[in-house]
Amino acid sequence: MRTKFDQPLRIEEIASESGMSVSGFHHHFKAVTAMSPLQFQKQLRLQEARRLMLGERLDAASAGFRVGYDDASHFNREYKKHFGLPPLRDVERLRESASRAAG
């Protein structure tokens, strides 16, 4: 999941590769991570998008697209829900904090 987070999640394939039923995989995954596979994938995508905006200076739409979101407004909503701020404001805040810490 970590290497293919930008692709559609195929629970049936992952469960089969793990030798589990779909429901068994969901139960085991949630017991280990405290979230569903879909929530885990979403978290990976959003963290990678944040890294791309900070490190590679991508705009929000490009970062969202790169991590698997086809709809920029959906990406923006998910990002704000996860990090508490829209992408641009979050990245600006992080950059300001980093420059104050370095200064």
Biopython code that builds the backbone (N, CA, C, O; Angstrom):
import numpy as np
from Bio.PDB.StructureBuilder import StructureBuilder

atoms = [
    (1, "MET", "N", (0.827, -1.194, 0.000)),
    (1, "MET", "CA", (0.000, 0.000, 0.000)),
    (1, "MET", "C", (0.871, 1.258, 0.000)),
    (1, "MET", "O", (0.517, 2.259, -0.623)),
    (2, "ARG", "N", (1.987, 1.208, 0.685)),
    (2, "ARG", "CA", (2.837, 2.403, 0.760)),
    (2, "ARG", "C", (3.456, 2.771, -0.584)),
    (2, "ARG", "O", (3.676, 3.950, -0.864)),
    (3, "THR", "N", (3.737, 1.775, -1.415)),
    (3, "THR", "CA", (4.383, 2.076, -2.689)),
    (3, "THR", "C", (3.388, 2.363, -3.802)),
    (3, "THR", "O", (3.761, 2.957, -4.813)),
    (4, "LYS", "N", (2.136, 1.961, -3.645)),
    (4, "LYS", "CA", (1.135, 2.173, -4.694)),
    (4, "LYS", "C", (-0.038, 2.997, -4.178)),
    (4, "LYS", "O", (-1.174, 2.804, -4.611)),
    (5, "PHE", "N", (0.233, 3.914, -3.254)),
    (5, "PHE", "CA", (-0.831, 4.691, -2.641)),
    (5, "PHE", "C", (-1.577, 5.573, -3.636)),
    (5, "PHE", "O", (-2.714, 5.972, -3.384)),
    (6, "ASP", "N", (-0.936, 5.880, -4.773)),
    (6, "ASP", "CA", (-1.556, 6.763, -5.755)),
    (6, "ASP", "C", (-2.483, 6.014, -6.707)),
    (6, "ASP", "O", (-3.123, 6.633, -7.557)),
    (7, "GLN", "N", (-2.564, 4.702, -6.577)),
    (7, "GLN", "CA", (-3.410, 3.894, -7.436)),
    (7, "GLN", "C", (-4.670, 3.473, -6.681)),
    (7, "GLN", "O", (-4.682, 3.477, -5.450)),
    (8, "PRO", "N", (-5.732, 3.109, -7.410)),
    (8, "PRO", "CA", (-6.957, 2.662, -6.729)),
    (8, "PRO", "C", (-6.668, 1.481, -5.803)),
    (8, "PRO", "O", (-5.880, 0.592, -6.127)),
    (9, "LEU", "N", (-7.322, 1.496, -4.653)),
    (9, "LEU", "CA", (-7.127, 0.449, -3.656)),
    (9, "LEU", "C", (-7.916, -0.788, -4.056)),
    (9, "LEU", "O", (-9.123, -0.704, -4.285)),
    (10, "ARG", "N", (-7.257, -1.923, -4.143)),
    (10, "ARG", "CA", (-7.878, -3.182, -4.527)),
    (10, "ARG", "C", (-7.795, -4.151, -3.343)),
    (10, "ARG", "O", (-6.900, -4.992, -3.260)),
    (11, "ILE", "N", (-8.759, -4.003, -2.434)),
    (11, "ILE", "CA", (-8.774, -4.786, -1.203)),
    (11, "ILE", "C", (-8.818, -6.282, -1.499)),
    (11, "ILE", "O", (-8.150, -7.068, -0.826)),
    (12, "GLU", "N", (-9.598, -6.680, -2.500)),
    (12, "GLU", "CA", (-9.709, -8.105, -2.824)),
    (12, "GLU", "C", (-8.340, -8.691, -3.158)),
    (12, "GLU", "O", (-8.005, -9.787, -2.709)),
    (13, "GLU", "N", (-7.549, -7.959, -3.948)),
    (13, "GLU", "CA", (-6.216, -8.431, -4.324)),
    (13, "GLU", "C", (-5.290, -8.502, -3.119)),
    (13, "GLU", "O", (-4.571, -9.485, -2.937)),
    (14, "ILE", "N", (-5.308, -7.464, -2.303)),
    (14, "ILE", "CA", (-4.426, -7.423, -1.138)),
    (14, "ILE", "C", (-4.795, -8.543, -0.166)),
    (14, "ILE", "O", (-3.920, -9.232, 0.360)),
    (15, "ALA", "N", (-6.087, -8.719, 0.068)),
    (15, "ALA", "CA", (-6.532, -9.784, 0.973)),
    (15, "ALA", "C", (-6.104, -11.143, 0.437)),
    (15, "ALA", "O", (-5.617, -11.987, 1.188)),
    (16, "SER", "N", (-6.285, -11.351, -0.858)),
    (16, "SER", "CA", (-5.907, -12.627, -1.475)),
    (16, "SER", "C", (-4.403, -12.866, -1.355)),
    (16, "SER", "O", (-3.971, -13.965, -1.010)),
    (17, "GLU", "N", (-3.605, -11.832, -1.642)),
    (17, "GLU", "CA", (-2.152, -11.951, -1.531)),
    (17, "GLU", "C", (-1.720, -12.234, -0.094)),
    (17, "GLU", "O", (-0.678, -12.846, 0.139)),
    (18, "SER", "N", (-2.526, -11.784, 0.865)),
    (18, "SER", "CA", (-2.220, -11.991, 2.277)),
    (18, "SER", "C", (-2.782, -13.310, 2.792)),
    (18, "SER", "O", (-2.549, -13.682, 3.943)),
    (19, "GLY", "N", (-3.524, -14.018, 1.939)),
    (19, "GLY", "CA", (-4.127, -15.283, 2.347)),
    (19, "GLY", "C", (-5.296, -15.108, 3.292)),
    (19, "GLY", "O", (-5.556, -15.964, 4.138)),
    (20, "MET", "N", (-6.012, -13.977, 3.145)),
    (20, "MET", "CA", (-7.141, -13.688, 4.036)),
    (20, "MET", "C", (-8.394, -13.411, 3.218)),
    (20, "MET", "O", (-8.327, -13.110, 2.026)),
    (21, "SER", "N", (-9.526, -13.518, 3.880)),
    (21, "SER", "CA", (-10.768, -13.064, 3.266)),
    (21, "SER", "C", (-10.770, -11.536, 3.332)),
    (21, "SER", "O", (-9.980, -10.945, 4.068)),
    (22, "VAL", "N", (-11.647, -10.904, 2.572)),
    (22, "VAL", "CA", (-11.736, -9.447, 2.591)),
    (22, "VAL", "C", (-12.092, -8.962, 3.994)),
    (22, "VAL", "O", (-11.475, -8.027, 4.505)),
    (23, "SER", "N", (-13.090, -9.602, 4.620)),
    (23, "SER", "CA", (-13.491, -9.162, 5.964)),
    (23, "SER", "C", (-12.386, -9.431, 6.978)),
    (23, "SER", "O", (-12.171, -8.620, 7.879)),
    (24, "GLY", "N", (-11.684, -10.552, 6.848)),
    (24, "GLY", "CA", (-10.568, -10.849, 7.748)),
    (24, "GLY", "C", (-9.446, -9.843, 7.595)),
    (24, "GLY", "O", (-8.846, -9.414, 8.580)),
    (25, "PHE", "N", (-9.161, -9.465, 6.348)),
    (25, "PHE", "CA", (-8.126, -8.470, 6.096)),
    (25, "PHE", "C", (-8.499, -7.134, 6.726)),
    (25, "PHE", "O", (-7.677, -6.514, 7.401)),
    (26, "HIS", "N", (-9.754, -6.683, 6.505)),
    (26, "HIS", "CA", (-10.218, -5.420, 7.101)),
    (26, "HIS", "C", (-10.057, -5.451, 8.616)),
    (26, "HIS", "O", (-9.541, -4.504, 9.210)),
    (27, "HIS", "N", (-10.501, -6.545, 9.241)),
    (27, "HIS", "CA", (-10.442, -6.659, 10.694)),
    (27, "HIS", "C", (-8.987, -6.607, 11.183)),
    (27, "HIS", "O", (-8.667, -5.875, 12.120)),
    (28, "HIS", "N", (-8.124, -7.381, 10.549)),
    (28, "HIS", "CA", (-6.713, -7.421, 10.949)),
    (28, "HIS", "C", (-6.044, -6.062, 10.717)),
    (28, "HIS", "O", (-5.308, -5.575, 11.575)),
    (29, "PHE", "N", (-6.301, -5.460, 9.566)),
    (29, "PHE", "CA", (-5.703, -4.165, 9.224)),
    (29, "PHE", "C", (-6.096, -3.109, 10.252)),
    (29, "PHE", "O", (-5.257, -2.342, 10.724)),
    (30, "LYS", "N", (-7.384, -3.082, 10.590)),
    (30, "LYS", "CA", (-7.867, -2.083, 11.549)),
    (30, "LYS", "C", (-7.289, -2.334, 12.940)),
    (30, "LYS", "O", (-7.020, -1.388, 13.681)),
    (31, "ALA", "N", (-7.097, -3.604, 13.297)),
    (31, "ALA", "CA", (-6.514, -3.931, 14.596)),
    (31, "ALA", "C", (-5.068, -3.438, 14.678)),
    (31, "ALA", "O", (-4.614, -3.018, 15.742)),
    (32, "VAL", "N", (-4.357, -3.488, 13.572)),
    (32, "VAL", "CA", (-2.947, -3.093, 13.552)),
    (32, "VAL", "C", (-2.774, -1.582, 13.414)),
    (32, "VAL", "O", (-1.925, -0.992, 14.081)),
    (33, "THR", "N", (-3.576, -0.954, 12.551)),
    (33, "THR", "CA", (-3.379, 0.464, 12.242)),
    (33, "THR", "C", (-4.376, 1.409, 12.901)),
    (33, "THR", "O", (-4.173, 2.623, 12.889)),
    (34, "ALA", "N", (-5.446, 0.875, 13.472)),
    (34, "ALA", "CA", (-6.531, 1.664, 14.067)),
    (34, "ALA", "C", (-7.293, 2.482, 13.019)),
    (34, "ALA", "O", (-7.959, 3.462, 13.354)),
    (35, "MET", "N", (-7.190, 2.075, 11.756)),
    (35, "MET", "CA", (-7.973, 2.717, 10.694)),
    (35, "MET", "C", (-8.237, 1.710, 9.584)),
    (35, "MET", "O", (-7.588, 0.667, 9.505)),
    (36, "SER", "N", (-9.185, 2.035, 8.741)),
    (36, "SER", "CA", (-9.500, 1.148, 7.624)),
    (36, "SER", "C", (-8.413, 1.282, 6.551)),
    (36, "SER", "O", (-7.664, 2.259, 6.551)),
    (37, "PRO", "N", (-8.322, 0.315, 5.646)),
    (37, "PRO", "CA", (-7.349, 0.447, 4.551)),
    (37, "PRO", "C", (-7.552, 1.727, 3.743)),
    (37, "PRO", "O", (-6.582, 2.369, 3.341)),
    (38, "LEU", "N", (-8.807, 2.098, 3.506)),
    (38, "LEU", "CA", (-9.085, 3.317, 2.738)),
    (38, "LEU", "C", (-8.627, 4.565, 3.494)),
    (38, "LEU", "O", (-8.068, 5.483, 2.894)),
    (39, "GLN", "N", (-8.859, 4.601, 4.801)),
    (39, "GLN", "CA", (-8.395, 5.738, 5.611)),
    (39, "GLN", "C", (-6.865, 5.801, 5.607)),
    (39, "GLN", "O", (-6.285, 6.884, 5.532)),
    (40, "PHE", "N", (-6.223, 4.648, 5.688)),
    (40, "PHE", "CA", (-4.766, 4.584, 5.675)),
    (40, "PHE", "C", (-4.224, 5.108, 4.351)),
    (40, "PHE", "O", (-3.271, 5.888, 4.329)),
    (41, "GLN", "N", (-4.833, 4.679, 3.251)),
    (41, "GLN", "CA", (-4.403, 5.138, 1.934)),
    (41, "GLN", "C", (-4.592, 6.654, 1.810)),
    (41, "GLN", "O", (-3.722, 7.350, 1.287)),
    (42, "LYS", "N", (-5.713, 7.153, 2.285)),
    (42, "LYS", "CA", (-5.982, 8.591, 2.223)),
    (42, "LYS", "C", (-4.927, 9.363, 3.001)),
    (42, "LYS", "O", (-4.441, 10.395, 2.538)),
    (43, "GLN", "N", (-4.572, 8.864, 4.185)),
    (43, "GLN", "CA", (-3.548, 9.519, 4.997)),
    (43, "GLN", "C", (-2.202, 9.529, 4.268)),
    (43, "GLN", "O", (-1.511, 10.547, 4.263)),
    (44, "LEU", "N", (-1.829, 8.411, 3.657)),
    (44, "LEU", "CA", (-0.577, 8.355, 2.891)),
    (44, "LEU", "C", (-0.589, 9.372, 1.753)),
    (44, "LEU", "O", (0.387, 10.091, 1.542)),
    (45, "ARG", "N", (-1.692, 9.424, 1.029)),
    (45, "ARG", "CA", (-1.804, 10.354, -0.100)),
    (45, "ARG", "C", (-1.659, 11.798, 0.357)),
    (45, "ARG", "O", (-0.925, 12.578, -0.250)),
    (46, "LEU", "N", (-2.356, 12.148, 1.420)),
    (46, "LEU", "CA", (-2.326, 13.537, 1.888)),
    (46, "LEU", "C", (-0.955, 13.920, 2.434)),
    (46, "LEU", "O", (-0.495, 15.040, 2.212)),
    (47, "GLN", "N", (-0.301, 13.014, 3.140)),
    (47, "GLN", "CA", (1.040, 13.310, 3.641)),
    (47, "GLN", "C", (2.034, 13.478, 2.497)),
    (47, "GLN", "O", (2.897, 14.354, 2.544)),
    (48, "GLU", "N", (1.910, 12.633, 1.466)),
    (48, "GLU", "CA", (2.807, 12.758, 0.314)),
    (48, "GLU", "C", (2.520, 14.053, -0.450)),
    (48, "GLU", "O", (3.453, 14.707, -0.915)),
    (49, "ALA", "N", (1.262, 14.429, -0.587)),
    (49, "ALA", "CA", (0.926, 15.686, -1.262)),
    (49, "ALA", "C", (1.518, 16.868, -0.506)),
    (49, "ALA", "O", (2.040, 17.803, -1.113)),
    (50, "ARG", "N", (1.435, 16.824, 0.802)),
    (50, "ARG", "CA", (2.012, 17.896, 1.625)),
    (50, "ARG", "C", (3.522, 17.959, 1.396)),
    (50, "ARG", "O", (4.086, 19.043, 1.246)),
    (51, "ARG", "N", (4.166, 16.809, 1.369)),
    (51, "ARG", "CA", (5.614, 16.758, 1.133)),
    (51, "ARG", "C", (5.966, 17.330, -0.236)),
    (51, "ARG", "O", (6.950, 18.056, -0.376)),
    (52, "LEU", "N", (5.156, 16.999, -1.252)),
    (52, "LEU", "CA", (5.402, 17.499, -2.608)),
    (52, "LEU", "C", (5.245, 19.019, -2.674)),
    (52, "LEU", "O", (6.024, 19.695, -3.346)),
    (53, "MET", "N", (4.247, 19.552, -1.981)),
    (53, "MET", "CA", (4.039, 20.999, -1.998)),
    (53, "MET", "C", (5.165, 21.719, -1.267)),
    (53, "MET", "O", (5.592, 22.795, -1.686)),
    (54, "LEU", "N", (5.645, 21.131, -0.183)),
    (54, "LEU", "CA", (6.734, 21.753, 0.570)),
    (54, "LEU", "C", (8.083, 21.550, -0.114)),
    (54, "LEU", "O", (8.838, 22.502, -0.308)),
    (55, "GLY", "N", (8.379, 20.307, -0.476)),
    (55, "GLY", "CA", (9.704, 19.979, -0.988)),
    (55, "GLY", "C", (9.916, 20.283, -2.450)),
    (55, "GLY", "O", (10.991, 20.731, -2.847)),
    (56, "GLU", "N", (8.894, 20.043, -3.257)),
    (56, "GLU", "CA", (9.035, 20.261, -4.702)),
    (56, "GLU", "C", (8.277, 21.498, -5.169)),
    (56, "GLU", "O", (8.243, 21.816, -6.358)),
    (57, "ARG", "N", (7.674, 22.181, -4.214)),
    (57, "ARG", "CA", (6.942, 23.421, -4.484)),
    (57, "ARG", "C", (5.837, 23.263, -5.540)),
    (57, "ARG", "O", (5.603, 24.161, -6.349)),
    (58, "LEU", "N", (5.168, 22.109, -5.514)),
    (58, "LEU", "CA", (4.036, 21.906, -6.417)),
    (58, "LEU", "C", (2.833, 22.672, -5.897)),
    (58, "LEU", "O", (2.695, 22.880, -4.692)),
    (59, "ASP", "N", (1.968, 23.089, -6.803)),
    (59, "ASP", "CA", (0.713, 23.688, -6.373)),
    (59, "ASP", "C", (-0.212, 22.564, -5.909)),
    (59, "ASP", "O", (0.046, 21.391, -6.180)),
    (60, "ALA", "N", (-1.281, 22.921, -5.215)),
    (60, "ALA", "CA", (-2.172, 21.923, -4.606)),
    (60, "ALA", "C", (-2.781, 20.995, -5.648)),
    (60, "ALA", "O", (-2.829, 19.783, -5.437)),
    (61, "ALA", "N", (-3.247, 21.537, -6.765)),
    (61, "ALA", "CA", (-3.887, 20.697, -7.784)),
    (61, "ALA", "C", (-2.902, 19.672, -8.345)),
    (61, "ALA", "O", (-3.256, 18.508, -8.531)),
    (62, "SER", "N", (-1.675, 20.100, -8.615)),
    (62, "SER", "CA", (-0.656, 19.189, -9.153)),
    (62, "SER", "C", (-0.279, 18.119, -8.136)),
    (62, "SER", "O", (-0.138, 16.947, -8.484)),
    (63, "ALA", "N", (-0.116, 18.523, -6.887)),
    (63, "ALA", "CA", (0.225, 17.560, -5.839)),
    (63, "ALA", "C", (-0.908, 16.560, -5.655)),
    (63, "ALA", "O", (-0.668, 15.358, -5.540)),
    (64, "GLY", "N", (-2.128, 17.050, -5.628)),
    (64, "GLY", "CA", (-3.281, 16.163, -5.497)),
    (64, "GLY", "C", (-3.360, 15.171, -6.633)),
    (64, "GLY", "O", (-3.601, 13.984, -6.415)),
    (65, "PHE", "N", (-3.160, 15.649, -7.834)),
    (65, "PHE", "CA", (-3.192, 14.765, -8.999)),
    (65, "PHE", "C", (-2.084, 13.718, -8.917)),
    (65, "PHE", "O", (-2.306, 12.548, -9.229)),
    (66, "ARG", "N", (-0.903, 14.138, -8.502)),
    (66, "ARG", "CA", (0.252, 13.233, -8.435)),
    (66, "ARG", "C", (0.012, 12.096, -7.449)),
    (66, "ARG", "O", (0.505, 10.987, -7.657)),
    (67, "VAL", "N", (-0.737, 12.353, -6.380)),
    (67, "VAL", "CA", (-0.968, 11.307, -5.376)),
    (67, "VAL", "C", (-2.268, 10.535, -5.599)),
    (67, "VAL", "O", (-2.642, 9.695, -4.780)),
    (68, "GLY", "N", (-2.952, 10.817, -6.703)),
    (68, "GLY", "CA", (-4.106, 9.990, -7.046)),
    (68, "GLY", "C", (-5.468, 10.634, -6.996)),
    (68, "GLY", "O", (-6.472, 9.953, -7.203)),
    (69, "TYR", "N", (-5.542, 11.931, -6.726)),
    (69, "TYR", "CA", (-6.837, 12.616, -6.732)),
    (69, "TYR", "C", (-7.097, 13.171, -8.125)),
    (69, "TYR", "O", (-6.260, 13.887, -8.675)),
    (70, "ASP", "N", (-8.248, 12.848, -8.697)),
    (70, "ASP", "CA", (-8.613, 13.355, -10.020)),
    (70, "ASP", "C", (-9.322, 14.702, -9.943)),
    (70, "ASP", "O", (-9.367, 15.442, -10.926)),
    (71, "ASP", "N", (-9.869, 15.015, -8.786)),
    (71, "ASP", "CA", (-10.680, 16.213, -8.610)),
    (71, "ASP", "C", (-10.005, 17.134, -7.588)),
    (71, "ASP", "O", (-9.883, 16.784, -6.414)),
    (72, "ALA", "N", (-9.574, 18.301, -8.042)),
    (72, "ALA", "CA", (-8.845, 19.231, -7.171)),
    (72, "ALA", "C", (-9.691, 19.686, -5.984)),
    (72, "ALA", "O", (-9.169, 19.812, -4.877)),
    (73, "SER", "N", (-10.985, 19.933, -6.189)),
    (73, "SER", "CA", (-11.806, 20.397, -5.068)),
    (73, "SER", "C", (-11.991, 19.283, -4.038)),
    (73, "SER", "O", (-12.040, 19.557, -2.839)),
    (74, "HIS", "N", (-12.094, 18.047, -4.484)),
    (74, "HIS", "CA", (-12.182, 16.919, -3.545)),
    (74, "HIS", "C", (-10.881, 16.812, -2.750)),
    (74, "HIS", "O", (-10.904, 16.614, -1.536)),
    (75, "PHE", "N", (-9.762, 16.944, -3.433)),
    (75, "PHE", "CA", (-8.464, 16.923, -2.751)),
    (75, "PHE", "C", (-8.394, 18.027, -1.698)),
    (75, "PHE", "O", (-7.987, 17.777, -0.564)),
    (76, "ASN", "N", (-8.789, 19.249, -2.067)),
    (76, "ASN", "CA", (-8.743, 20.378, -1.128)),
    (76, "ASN", "C", (-9.596, 20.117, 0.109)),
    (76, "ASN", "O", (-9.179, 20.415, 1.228)),
    (77, "ARG", "N", (-10.802, 19.554, -0.093)),
    (77, "ARG", "CA", (-11.678, 19.242, 1.043)),
    (77, "ARG", "C", (-11.048, 18.194, 1.957)),
    (77, "ARG", "O", (-11.041, 18.349, 3.178)),
    (78, "GLU", "N", (-10.522, 17.132, 1.362)),
    (78, "GLU", "CA", (-9.899, 16.061, 2.143)),
    (78, "GLU", "C", (-8.669, 16.591, 2.897)),
    (78, "GLU", "O", (-8.454, 16.248, 4.059)),
    (79, "TYR", "N", (-7.881, 17.412, 2.240)),
    (79, "TYR", "CA", (-6.678, 17.979, 2.848)),
    (79, "TYR", "C", (-7.057, 18.828, 4.063)),
    (79, "TYR", "O", (-6.474, 18.688, 5.138)),
    (80, "LYS", "N", (-8.033, 19.704, 3.878)),
    (80, "LYS", "CA", (-8.457, 20.581, 4.982)),
    (80, "LYS", "C", (-9.004, 19.764, 6.139)),
    (80, "LYS", "O", (-8.742, 20.073, 7.301)),
    (81, "LYS", "N", (-9.761, 18.724, 5.827)),
    (81, "LYS", "CA", (-10.312, 17.875, 6.880)),
    (81, "LYS", "C", (-9.178, 17.190, 7.656)),
    (81, "LYS", "O", (-9.254, 17.051, 8.877)),
    (82, "HIS", "N", (-8.146, 16.770, 6.955)),
    (82, "HIS", "CA", (-7.047, 16.036, 7.593)),
    (82, "HIS", "C", (-6.084, 16.950, 8.355)),
    (82, "HIS", "O", (-5.716, 16.653, 9.491)),
    (83, "PHE", "N", (-5.680, 18.051, 7.740)),
    (83, "PHE", "CA", (-4.658, 18.921, 8.337)),
    (83, "PHE", "C", (-5.214, 20.170, 9.026)),
    (83, "PHE", "O", (-4.479, 20.860, 9.732)),
    (84, "GLY", "N", (-6.501, 20.468, 8.830)),
    (84, "GLY", "CA", (-7.110, 21.613, 9.509)),
    (84, "GLY", "C", (-7.085, 22.921, 8.754)),
    (84, "GLY", "O", (-7.735, 23.886, 9.157)),
    (85, "LEU", "N", (-6.341, 22.963, 7.659)),
    (85, "LEU", "CA", (-6.264, 24.167, 6.828)),
    (85, "LEU", "C", (-6.274, 23.756, 5.360)),
    (85, "LEU", "O", (-5.889, 22.633, 5.034)),
    (86, "PRO", "N", (-6.708, 24.647, 4.469)),
    (86, "PRO", "CA", (-6.586, 24.348, 3.042)),
    (86, "PRO", "C", (-5.108, 24.206, 2.673)),
    (86, "PRO", "O", (-4.252, 24.752, 3.369)),
    (87, "PRO", "N", (-4.795, 23.492, 1.608)),
    (87, "PRO", "CA", (-3.394, 23.213, 1.251)),
    (87, "PRO", "C", (-2.482, 24.437, 1.208)),
    (87, "PRO", "O", (-1.415, 24.425, 1.823)),
    (88, "LEU", "N", (-2.874, 25.480, 0.502)),
    (88, "LEU", "CA", (-2.007, 26.646, 0.359)),
    (88, "LEU", "C", (-1.707, 27.292, 1.706)),
    (88, "LEU", "O", (-0.556, 27.617, 1.998)),
    (89, "ARG", "N", (-2.739, 27.480, 2.529)),
    (89, "ARG", "CA", (-2.529, 28.101, 3.843)),
    (89, "ARG", "C", (-1.688, 27.218, 4.752)),
    (89, "ARG", "O", (-0.852, 27.719, 5.504)),
    (90, "ASP", "N", (-1.904, 25.899, 4.692)),
    (90, "ASP", "CA", (-1.121, 24.972, 5.511)),
    (90, "ASP", "C", (0.353, 25.035, 5.130)),
    (90, "ASP", "O", (1.217, 25.122, 6.003)),
    (91, "VAL", "N", (0.640, 24.992, 3.848)),
    (91, "VAL", "CA", (2.027, 25.012, 3.382)),
    (91, "VAL", "C", (2.693, 26.350, 3.727)),
    (91, "VAL", "O", (3.852, 26.381, 4.140)),
    (92, "GLU", "N", (1.962, 27.445, 3.557)),
    (92, "GLU", "CA", (2.514, 28.751, 3.929)),
    (92, "GLU", "C", (2.839, 28.794, 5.415)),
    (92, "GLU", "O", (3.894, 29.293, 5.806)),
    (93, "ARG", "N", (1.940, 28.275, 6.246)),
    (93, "ARG", "CA", (2.159, 28.247, 7.696)),
    (93, "ARG", "C", (3.385, 27.411, 8.038)),
    (93, "ARG", "O", (4.197, 27.811, 8.873)),
    (94, "LEU", "N", (3.523, 26.250, 7.396)),
    (94, "LEU", "CA", (4.680, 25.388, 7.661)),
    (94, "LEU", "C", (5.989, 26.057, 7.234)),
    (94, "LEU", "O", (7.003, 25.943, 7.922)),
    (95, "ARG", "N", (5.959, 26.749, 6.102)),
    (95, "ARG", "CA", (7.167, 27.446, 5.641)),
    (95, "ARG", "C", (7.553, 28.573, 6.589)),
    (95, "ARG", "O", (8.731, 28.768, 6.889)),
    (96, "GLU", "N", (6.540, 29.321, 7.064)),
    (96, "GLU", "CA", (6.807, 30.411, 8.006)),
    (96, "GLU", "C", (7.398, 29.862, 9.295)),
    (96, "GLU", "O", (8.342, 30.435, 9.838)),
    (97, "SER", "N", (6.851, 28.759, 9.788)),
    (97, "SER", "CA", (7.360, 28.155, 11.010)),
    (97, "SER", "C", (8.799, 27.689, 10.828)),
    (97, "SER", "O", (9.632, 27.860, 11.718)),
    (98, "ALA", "N", (9.083, 27.104, 9.677)),
    (98, "ALA", "CA", (10.440, 26.620, 9.401)),
    (98, "ALA", "C", (11.425, 27.778, 9.296)),
    (98, "ALA", "O", (12.554, 27.674, 9.777)),
    (99, "SER", "N", (11.011, 28.882, 8.671)),
    (99, "SER", "CA", (11.933, 30.012, 8.531)),
    (99, "SER", "C", (12.172, 30.689, 9.879)),
    (99, "SER", "O", (13.274, 31.171, 10.139)),
    (100, "ARG", "N", (11.157, 30.731, 10.733)),
    (100, "ARG", "CA", (11.339, 31.302, 12.078)),
    (100, "ARG", "C", (12.278, 30.411, 12.908)),
    (100, "ARG", "O", (13.118, 30.909, 13.657)),
    (101, "ALA", "N", (12.125, 29.108, 12.764)),
    (101, "ALA", "CA", (12.973, 28.177, 13.521)),
    (101, "ALA", "C", (14.420, 28.242, 13.043)),
    (101, "ALA", "O", (15.352, 28.089, 13.832)),
    (102, "ALA", "N", (14.596, 28.471, 11.746)),
    (102, "ALA", "CA", (15.962, 28.530, 11.174)),
    (102, "ALA", "C", (16.619, 29.889, 11.455)),
    (102, "ALA", "O", (17.842, 29.992, 11.547)),
    (103, "GLY", "N", (15.785, 30.925, 11.588)),
    (103, "GLY", "CA", (16.287, 32.283, 11.710)),
    (103, "GLY", "C", (16.794, 32.571, 13.053)),
    (103, "GLY", "O", (17.255, 33.682, 13.315)),
]
sb = StructureBuilder()
sb.init_structure("model")
sb.init_model(0)
sb.init_chain("A")
sb.init_seg("    ")
for serial, (resi, resn, name, xyz) in enumerate(atoms, 1):
    if name == "N":
        sb.init_residue(resn, " ", resi, " ")
    sb.init_atom(name, np.array(xyz, "f"), 0.0, 1.0, " ", f" {name:<3s}", serial, name[0])
structure = sb.get_structure()
